[in-house]
């Protein structure tokens, strides 16, 4: 059995040159669809049923062993926030980051497999358009779009870092207005950096693929299909490459709303990607203020257990970046 202080990485190196791909699972310990999918591929590689033809492949079925052993989302904090090396590690996730970040940097492409708590269909998260800005400079948007198009899900979301940064600005403004220093970790743009954001920061690209609800028995197969499609797309293995979906729902996150008080409450039990219509009530603040949709779109990542001062839900609308 894997110890909680060990990362088990399985590396396959073909003799012919090619892309370096890393596939990760269980960044959050209760998200096991990716782990099962990676284990299926690992067995097939070890038995010779699938052969690596070129390049390199690293499989990391469990990124957070402590959280995985406990069957919970986090060990001591969220590994997929503020993911960066730390010369003075403070917790379990810092120690993992000091090993995981160099591993990511040694690869060209990342497929990061997750699942989510509520009901809903699988989807992918991609990064920004090519840009030379300070927040998330990037030069592989076309390759990332191809990866998202072939991975399987027909819903693709972008805009994470831009919206997260705007949320940080508002949190910092609230802190200063309250007469305190803005030094909480969720008041730092770096808190929005997870696996794919770190991968882009070191010159690579990748997508986060949400395989479905945590307990969905189809989730591992969603992850396995994405793995096989990625191997085929990159030419790492001789596998059939299925055509992309005929139609995609491409969405951009446009705003994040924080919970400010424990008595802030949703007006109904929202699920991620529920449709919203302009003017529709979403939630009510503790002081009675009603929060309504500013435009038609969708609610994303509603979190009934969000702590005051942290992100509560996101708003999305159709993206201007089709695949």
Buried (B, 14 or more C-beta within 10 A) or exposed (E): EEEBEEBEBBEBEBEEEBBBBBBBBBBBBBBBBBBBBBBBBBEBBEEEEBEBBBBBBBBBBBBBBBBBBBEEBBBBBBBBBBBEBBEEEEBBBBBBBBBBBEBBBEBBBBBBBBBBBBEBBBBBBBBBEEEEEEBBEBEBBEBBBBBBBBBBBBBBBBBBBBBBBBBBEBBBEBBEEEEEEBEBEBBBBEBBBBBBBBBBBEEBBBBBBBBBBBEBEEBBBBBBBBBBBBBBBBBBBEBEBEEBBEEBBBBBBBBBBBBBEEEBEBEEEBBBBBEBEEEEEBBBBEEEEEBEBBEEBBBBBBBEEBEEBBBBBBBBBEBEBEB
